[in-house]
Amino acid sequence: MVCARAALGPGALWAAAWGVLLLTAPAGAQRGRKKVVHVLEGESGSVVVQTAPGQVVSHRGGTIVLPCRYHYEAAAHGHDGVRLKWTKVVDPLAFTDVFVALGPQHRAFGSYRGRAELQGDGPGDASLVLRNVTLQDYGRYECEVTNELEDDAGMVKLDLEGVVFPYHPRGGRYKLTFAEAQRACAEQDGILASAEQLHAAWRDGLDWCNAGWLRDGSVQYPVNRPREPCGGLGGTGSAGGGGDANGGVRNYGYRHNAEERYDAFCFTSNLPGRVFFLKPLRPVPFSGAARACAARGAAVAKVGQLFAAWKLQLLDRCTAGWLADGSARYPIVNPRARCGGRRPGVRSLGFPDATRRLFGVYCYRAPGAPDPAPGGWGWGWAGGGGWAGGARDPAAWTPLRV
């Protein structure tokens, strides 16, 4: 196989290409690019890359090392002039640049700037340290090592500890296109779940008889208690393959993401702050919820934040409260009959009339935010007899000592 090249030597050609990539390429230039791999018959590179089998697991806000080491089969090679490159797989053949290094020159791209660096634990270590892990960091990463014309690559999967939750907006079930499902999850402090995450949630007991989008564009739903309205009793089309006894993950396959509409399965991870229930002097309509939380240095909690607090912080409260999307829910860790049944979970009362149905509110306080109303402070309407005789206009709301 013959390849036409300019009159540059391999070293000069490599240095020129590196200079263009590292110093002049805009941060977004490589985003979403398609990767083409050329294979030369009869040739075998001497660079060997080794990555961790299976996956590495972290959580939102954590620090993780994506392990990658390399060595040469031929002892004559050294480590000088080796290019180390990390990319994230966003589609089967589409990659996003994360980090590149050649000698002392290092560069991180996009949202990885200021968070990604090489571990540098001796010669042959190409491991990447990733700090302040985000939900968007979940996925597969490729570690590529290149020395002139010889290269090899390995794959590392980054998983996150967290919880999958089904979601549909106030408009009702099966209202979301794929793009709308992505936005809905982001608005509720999550991302679209992967098929692997949904399957793990099913194994952990998730049972939901409504189909929802996943991040790969497929539509699935988990059934732990097989029944006729939820795909039948035989487990047909189940990724779990559990049959009659165990149900499975029902799979509709890949759907038209701009025309077909379903619910969403979202994923969220560890909370950096805290969710708490605020019980008012009197239950309030949705319009008063934001004021109540603001008086405690917080904001009305999002659905994903409540699920994370239930799953990871073991929040247990048998009292419904408003959430930021206008729904009313409450988290149960220890099931009891008067709190919605025998199974743990986040109970939902749907989307009540925001002006008529009255609840408390679940608030989320970011880390480090002070509580301006500690101890004996509550909230309500002041003036002329409180709730019964005072103003009910949310604009008249004020903190009260109780």
Secondary structure, DSSP 8 states (H G I E B T S, - for coil): ------S--HHHHHHHHHHIIIIIS-TTTTTTEE------TT---SEEEEE-SSEEEE-TT--EEE-EEEEESSTT--STT-EEEEEEEEETTEEEEEEEEETTEEEE-GGGTTTEEE---STTB--EEE-S--GGG-EEEEEEEEETTEEEEEEEEEEE-EEEEEE--TT-SS-B-HHHHHHHHHHTT-EE--HHHHHHHHHTT----S-EE-TTSEEEEEESS-BGGGTBSS-TTBSS--HHHH-EEEEEEE--TTT--BEEEEEEE--SSEEEEE--SS-B-GGGHHHHHHTTT-EE--HHHHHHHHHHS-----S-EE-TTS-EEEEESS--GGGTSSS-EEEE-----TTT--BEEEEEE-TT---SS-SSEEEEE-SSSHHHHS---GGGEEEEE-
